[in-house]
Amino acid sequence: MGTGRKFNKQPVTRPKKSGLERRRREKTQRSRLVALGMDEETVRKMDTKTIRALIQKPEKVKAAVQA
């Protein structure tokens, strides 16, 4: 019986996600949407899941803003 990851789930094995890095990622994603032409106030009110979904399809965001 070996000792795999099941018995060694420490941050040394896999580093923890930090809040600072998460906020930095969210800030850059918001700025990308603003750069695509979306209104800054609208982007500020969006939740994180929506922002991530929109970032994945920049062409659709551009088309929606143009229309």
Secondary structure by P-SEA (a helix, b strand, c coil): cccccccccccccbbbbbaaaaaaaaaaaaaaaaaacccaaaaaaccaaaaaaaaacaaaaaaaaac
